[in-house]
Amino acid sequence: MSSRRQYLNALQSKYIKSDKAEKTAILDEYIKNTGHNRKYVIRQLKNIRLLAAVQKPRKKRASKYKSRRKES
């Protein structure tokens, strides 16, 4: 998945600067290589924030219940 995102990032700058015929060629190439849906790829290429965002590692939740030990 990360390699697909890197590939999409590489094509994004080229896609934004190109005309309609070049955009079609870029989309066809990406779809052929990855198998993604065309409209999905168009939305991803146009969305700059989504591609530039770096995913942060998730924080672990605090334990809701404390262990109860019987003291004898």
Wavefront OBJ file of the C-alpha trace (Angstrom):
o trace
v 0.000 0.000 0.000
v 2.802 2.429 0.792
v 4.396 1.771 -2.586
v 1.113 2.657 -4.308
v 0.971 5.897 -2.335
v 4.551 6.735 -3.335
v 3.680 6.027 -6.963
v 0.611 8.273 -6.653
v 2.715 11.056 -5.098
v 5.181 10.851 -7.982
v 2.393 11.167 -10.559
v 0.491 13.908 -8.744
v 2.720 16.855 -9.656
v 2.851 15.701 -13.272
v -0.952 15.235 -13.303
v -1.721 18.712 -11.957
v 0.458 20.462 -14.555
v -0.691 18.457 -17.580
v -3.498 19.002 -20.090
v -6.484 16.702 -20.654
v -4.774 14.276 -23.045
v -1.780 13.823 -20.742
v -4.058 13.376 -17.718
v -5.877 10.581 -19.525
v -2.581 8.846 -20.291
v -1.421 9.178 -16.666
v -4.712 7.770 -15.364
v -4.659 4.870 -17.821
v -1.099 3.972 -16.812
v -1.846 4.112 -13.071
v -5.063 2.107 -13.374
v -3.334 -0.551 -15.478
v -0.537 -0.915 -12.917
v -2.609 -0.873 -9.718
v -6.138 -1.930 -10.652
v -7.768 0.955 -8.779
v -11.062 2.527 -9.863
v -10.688 5.519 -12.209
v -12.820 7.985 -10.199
v -11.027 6.999 -6.989
v -7.660 7.778 -8.576
v -8.876 11.131 -9.926
v -10.017 12.168 -6.455
v -6.722 11.057 -4.945
v -4.648 12.942 -7.500
v -6.606 16.155 -6.996
v -6.540 15.963 -3.196
v -3.248 17.508 -2.126
v -3.862 17.327 1.629
v -4.579 13.605 1.586
v -1.346 12.739 -0.162
v 0.814 15.131 1.825
v -0.483 13.950 5.191
v 1.796 11.674 7.105
v 0.031 9.058 9.140
v 0.825 9.250 12.821
v 1.104 6.091 14.870
v -2.005 5.452 16.914
v -1.896 5.918 20.647
v -2.795 2.975 22.817
v -5.871 3.423 24.902
v -5.555 3.531 28.633
v -6.775 0.421 30.370
v -10.406 0.790 31.345
v -10.354 -1.830 34.057
v -7.691 -2.354 36.638
v -6.722 -5.845 37.617
v -8.107 -6.934 40.934
v -5.930 -9.105 43.048
v -7.194 -10.828 46.102
v -5.012 -10.208 49.048
v -5.030 -12.990 51.613
l 1 2 3 4 5 6 7 8 9 10 11 12 13 14 15 16 17 18 19 20 21 22 23 24 25 26 27 28 29 30 31 32 33 34 35 36 37 38 39 40 41 42 43 44 45 46 47 48 49 50 51 52 53 54 55 56 57 58 59 60 61 62 63 64 65 66 67 68 69 70 71 72
